[in-house]
Structure formats: C-alpha cells, structure tokens
Amino acid sequence: MLLNSFLLLGGITPIWARASLEIENKSLFPLKTGAGDTPYSTLAAHTIGKMGLTVINRGQFGTGFFEGDVRDPVTGVIAPSCVYPYPGQTHYLFTGAFWLGAVVGRDTLVSLGADGWLFVEEMWPDPYPKGDIERHSISDPDDTLAISEQDFIAIYTDTVTRPQYVGADPLDNRTHVPLNMEITQRSYAWSYDYADDFVLFDYSIKNIGRRTLNRVYMGFYVDGDAGSIDKVWDEAQDDICGFRRTVPSPLGCGYTDTINIAWIADNNGINESSNEECPGTNKSPKSTTGMMVIRTPSDSLKYSFNWWISNGNSALDFGPRQIGNPDDPFRDFGGFLGTPMGDRNKYYIMRHEEFDYDQLFTGRDNTADGWLPRPPQALDFADGYDTRYLLSFGPFDIYPGEILPISFAYVGGENFFSDCEAFEDFDQAFPELYYATFNFQELGQNAIWASWIYDNPGVDTDGNGDSGDVRLCVYDSVYVESLGVYIPTDFDRFFYRGDGVPDFRGAAPPPPPELWMIDPYPSGDTVRAMTYPVINEFNHGEVTVQWYGYRSENTIDYFSNQKDFEGYRVYLSLTNQPKDYVILASYDREDFNKYIYIANRNTWDLFDPPFTSDSLKILYGDSFNPYDHNRDNPLFWLDSSFYFLPQDWNQASVTDTFQIHKVYPDQPYPSTLNHDTAAVYYPDELTEYGYFKYYMYQFKVRNLLPSRKYYFSVTAFDYGSPTSKLASLETPVNQNFIAEFPQNQNSVVNAEGLKVVVYPNPYRGDVDYLGVGFEGLDNPQLSEERQHRIHFTNIPNKCIIRIFTIDGDLVRQIDHDCPMDWPRCNHAEWDLITRNTQAAVSGIYYYSVESASGTQIGKFVIIM
C-alpha cells in the first residue's frame, strides 16, 4: 500500500539530490537593473500550524528588521516573528535572512537579506502590485496552484543600489554592488499533527545578469533571541546554539537518522528576567528551533556552520575560529573574532568549510582540535549570550538565465529541556553532562517529517521506477553456511527516503465542509455548510447547522489511493481561536481495526485499513460480531488469531435528531456519483438545488443565549494509517466556520413584525462585557476603546440605523445591507465611536431603524 510505503517505520536522512538546472533563452528575458521607484515591502504570517512564522519579501523571515505595524495585511493578525508553539507566549526568532555570495570577474560580492549587525538590507521587491506576496491554499478547492494549506510566494532581487535602501559596505567603503539575482521564495505550512511543527521553504535563484557568477555560496543567517514574547530583549542575552547531525530513529530497529540541523535555544528554558523558578510557566522558552537544508543544486557541496556573538567591544565580539596554517591562514576580521563585516569576510565565512563546536563547549580547551585558545570570557559565552549562526553551502556556478533550486525547513521541537534544574550544575570543563540532558528527539522527528513532505518516501514521483531507499527491520534470520551470511526470514521492509524528486505533499484529511452563506443556488459538487437560527417558545436560542458531505466522503487520499473518510465533528466557540472550540457532537462510520498475532515476535500488528461490519461478515459469516473478539477473546481462524477494536467511537447512527443525523435518513446510496447524470436519470435522488440527498447532514445546537455570537464549525476526519502509526487527520476547526447569533431570521422578523431590540441597555462602562461575551472576543488585539459594542437585533436585512443625541444631533449612521436570512443579517453593532471618530459619552441616545417596511424609533442609555 502506497501510504504504508511512505509512512512506514524508521527515519530519513535528508538527501542532497542533484536537481535539474533550467537555462532560459537569453533573448527572452531582459536585464533587470532596479526594483522600481518604491519597493513594496510587506509580510505574510504563517499561523496555521504550531510554527507561527512571518516571511518578508526582502530575503528575510522573522520581523526583527520590519518597519512599522507588524500585522499581516490580509488577516490583520499580529505577525509572529517566530512563536512556537503557536499561538503561545514563547518567541524564538529575531530575524533570519538569506545570504548569497559569488566571485564576479575579479571581485568578491555578497548580497544580503539582512546583515544582522550593521543593518544592511540588499534584497528588495518590485513596487506594488507586482512586489506583493502571492497567497494560495489547498483549503480552497478552486486553487489549483496551491501546495499546502498556507502558501506564500515572494519575488525580490538584489539589484536596488540606492543608498537609502541598501546602505554602504563600511569595510570596503563602497555602496552595494549587485550580483543581479532574482529570488522566488515559496514557503509552505500545514496544520496536520505530523507537519505543523515546521515551515518549508523552496527558493528559485535566477541569474538575471549578463555575467556568470562563479563559486557561488549561499547561507541562511539566524538570530534567535529565545524568550517570552514580552521579554525578548532581556532573554536574548542567554541563547545557546549548536549543530546536531543525528538522532536515534524515532521508531527504533537500531537505525540512526541524519538530520543535519543548526539549532538555537534558551540556555535553560527559564526566564530569569521574570524571576521564574522551575518548572517555569507558559512563558518559559522550553523549546528549540532550527534550520535544516533539504535540497541544494548539487549533491557534492561543502558545508559550513558558524556561530558568533556581535559586540561593539572587540573583546566581547567572539566566534570559534581555526588557528590556521600555511595552506589555510587565519583571516583577520578587522580586530573582531566573530562578526564577519564586509563582503569579503562574509564570503570567506561561507566558503571556509568550517564547522564550529557547539556554544556550550566554548569554556573547554579546544586547541588540540585546531581552534584558537578559549577567550577570557569563555564561561560567560558558554552558558548563554546573544548568539546568532550561519548555515552555508557551495560552491556552484550560475550562468546567465540559469535557475537553481534551494529548499530548507525551519523546524521547532518542544520539550527540549528534560531537566529543569540541570543548568545549575553546568560545568564548562565537562559540558557533555549538561548537553546530554537536552531532548533532541522531537526536533529530530519533526525534521524527518519535513524531509518526508519535501520528498515522499515510497512515491515514484517522476515515474522512472525508483521510489526511494529502503531499510529492513529484521526480527529473525537464518545463517546460510555456504554463503557465510545471515538471511532475514522475518522482517519489515520500509522506505525511509524518497526518489530525489520534490513532492511537497503530505497525507491530508478529507476536504472540510465549506462555508455556505445560505446561497440559494450553490454548485452541486461542493461541500457546503449552513445555519438556521431561531428563538424557541422558551426564549432560548437554537441554531441548526446543515452541511453537504459529497466531497468529504468521496475524495481519494493522495497516498493510500483510497477513500479514507471516517466521520464529522461539530464544534462551538465564542471566538474563532482554535483553542476555544469545544466539540458538541461526532459521527463516524462503524468500522474496526483488525490486529493479527505474529507468533515468532509475540506481537499483535495491523496490516490493513479498518474493516466495515459488512466486510467482516463476508469474511467470517453473517452472524459474526467483531465486538465479541477483543484482545482477551481473540478469534482463531484457520492458522491465525485476530482481535478487533473500533476505529474511533463507531457513533454511526444517522437517525437520532439529538445527534448528527441525515436530513434524509431513508435515502439509499446514489445510483451514480455524477451530479449531471443524476439530474437527468435519477432526479428523485437530488434536492431541488442539485445536492445528493444521501450526503445531507444536520445538527441542532440548543439552549444558546440569543445575545451572544457563536462560532460553529463542521470538520471532516479520516481513519489515518493505523499500520504506519499515523493518527487520524482532521481539518482545522477554524478553517471553515459560521459566526451566528441564535436570533430570529430576517424572514421571521418581517413576517411577525417583531420589534427592534437593543442591548445592553443601559450600557455601563464599569461592567465587564468582555467577560460575558458581548464584546472583544472577535478581535482582542483592538484597543479597549475600540472593543465597546451596542447590539441591534430583530432588524430587516436592508435598513439604515441612525443614532442621535437627545438634542437630535446625528451621532452615527449604520448602513445595514445583506442578503435575506444570511448569517448575522438579523444583527448589527455600534462600536460607540461617533461619525467624527470620537468616543461616545454618557447620556440618553435615540435611534431609528428605517427600512422598506417602515421606521422604528427607540432609545438607550450610555453610562461611562
């Protein structure tokens, strides 16, 4: 099974696959010499997974050098530089930047996303709109260009030379000299459990100049600053970093996986600036983040890992440096041991093929290994400082018009500090003891998954018969004397590395129900969801959520090549934050996992997807009941033993109206799954709007407060891959949602002539309306004076609300216009801001609601 091949046991060594190089016809592209009059500098925030990371369209990730308001211009959320896990209280990145260096003629040139010390920035986008960041998502079924749930594509060049943007090289005493490179930066993020701890980056580096770039080196610069989000500056002074080459394979069999990841973390996982003590708080930086290169243009490159501490005092500016020899003499950085200032020094550090020892080892004598003697401040450096690192590789040549691909991952790992008090015994002479307390397993496993998503093991992407590299997990073998070797007789075979051709795909849950705003003419092949609010005879709010499950139940999984749909869940929240959603109801198919006893291993293993009750009866007889055969009472059948466990909860009833149920419970399975064919030959199987009745579901949410806005979400989930230890995958709860007040719909208001209701009345400034859900939940980032709300309900779908002082002066006008009975169309809000953008004051106010059916007048009181 293909999914099993991809997700089978064991780890993966990141591959350095040779990628094909693309050379365009030189006559088809112009030489670009500038990025326009005003480069459009903007950002986009990856917030869909646990790695909250911001990318910027000038060769940077992280917000450290971004000027102005750091909000995502599309979503409006505050952009996390790198918050992990997101959303959370811990921060792990000041800035990251792309470096590119080459020899051009007789000159050595380097172009930087950011310098990190002298604040040099030499990569800029075009003016708006061409320079804007492009966005895509597989959550949009019509987006055929999407790779992940959150794709960002930015294009920028190093061709801007105006000093107000790029500054000058103080060491070489010259303004920026461009390499004439265009970089297309693509970044991908997912919300799935196995892929939400990293962001994948894929770069295309294009030579848009007329000269060949020789001996090109590329690097990724990272300045971490690990700490709580409100203590970043203080906590930046105690970072540690290093390079981790391997971790034990997460699923055993004695294998070791190569991850080659540069990492940075707090020195002990505690915020000393906040006087924290073990075990810390939710603001304690107990995780680590790291950078790993996944793809380069060549499979035989030189790599360097360098870290340093930048300081205006040369005695405190430090980085590990080799002593040097006649063939490789020591290079002076202008009196500084750490910070490589100027193009030539930056190029030198990228090309030098030097792997620094980890920062913890600074206090030990490393001269026997060719390093300079430890500095006087060695212990101060070793136990944490404001550290940054550079991971670089090369060389290769880039000819005019040539495009080189680069892929890397920015990865997080939780629970890095396994012993909260271990740092108290840190000994610079024996740093191995403290180093051994670090937990690299979660970082390593997430790095392995990043490699798998980039290049799926077991998937022959280019169709050449190669599906990647295989490992054997041997449980038993026999010695063949004539051959002088052991031959495995009992083993598992699994792919641990892909075929070298990028996939950028992972296992995904079924498509989710999509938001349906009560569209009377929906397309028949799209999953939809809708809500119907009412107030019952007891003055309780009720909302009936209804959706169409055609796509969720019939989409074939990319890896298993099967329909792996398992069920639906309905959620409720007072906000649209994922952590605030609570599950109300769940439906899943009745199916069972079949565990088979392997005698020579004395284990019970899974080899198949879940079986339905009907399929088990075909195998074992009409009277077979899988509930009768658990592990304590297995089924003995022929020469095998089995037992069965339900997959999920087997809440498969579709007739109980207090649970998730079908709108047409007696409707049989469709005669055809083609909507057009069904419309001609089986019209009775469709609703009046062209939906298959069989896939119509609903759930009624009862006992709601009419005065509150609720968020309703319907998710779809699959059965995962039990044989591969991959848990069930579910669509994010806030990916599709409907916000609704459980109040009367416009049609009910019009038919019954209901009166407008205003609440709270009076509005009191000393009442915590945030706590009772009347305001502030939608956007808690707003200032307090912008969170106030007075609500109007029982209003027509088209009306004008005017608010007046007691003297008749117009304070505010609200134009309410939405389709009849759409969610929230029966409701309007005033934020207590006047038409002159001033805050409303205490007093008595009149309102009028004018519509085609007449005008209603009332009053309310504000006490501030």
Secondary structure, DSSP 4 states (H G I P E B T S, - for coil): -HHHHHH-SS--PPP-PPPPPEE--GGGSPPP----SS----EEEE-SSS-EEEEETTTEESSTT--S--B-TTT-PBPPSEESSSSSSEE--SEEEEEEEEEETTEEEEEES--SSS-----B-PSTTTTSPEEE-TTSTT-TT--SSEEEEEEEES----HHHH-EETTTTEE-----EEEEEEEEE--STTTTTEEEEEEEEEE-SSSPEEEEEEEEEEE---EETTSHHHHGGGEEEEEEEEEE-TT-TT-EEEEEEEEEEESSSS-GGGT--TT--TTS---EEEEEEEE-S-SS-EEEEEEEE--SSTTT-B---B--BTTB-----SS-SS---SHHHHHHHHHS--BPPPGGGGGS--GGGTBPPPPTTHHHHHT-BSEEEEEEEEEEEE-TTEEEEEEEEEEEES--BS-TTGGGG--TT-HHHHHTTB--HHHHHHHHHHHHHHS-TT--TTSSS---EEEEEEEEEEEETTTTEEEEEEEEEEEEE--SS-------PPPPPEE----SS--TTS-EEEEEEEE-TTS-EEEEEEEE-HHHHHPPPTTT-S--EEEEEEEEESSS-GGG-EEEEEEE--EEEEEEEETTTTEEEE-SPPEEHHHHHHHH-TT--GGG--TTSPEEETTEEEEEEESTT----S--TTSSEESSTTPPPPS-S-HHHHHHH-GGGB-TTS-BGGGEEEEEEEEE-TTS-EEEEEEEEE--BGGGTBPP-B--TTTS-EEE-SS--HHHHHHHTPPPEEESSSEETTS-TTTTTSSSSS-TTS-GGGS--EEEES--SEEEEEEEETT--EEEEEEEE--TT-TTTTEEEE-SB-TTS-B--SEEEEEEEEETTEEEEEEEEEE-
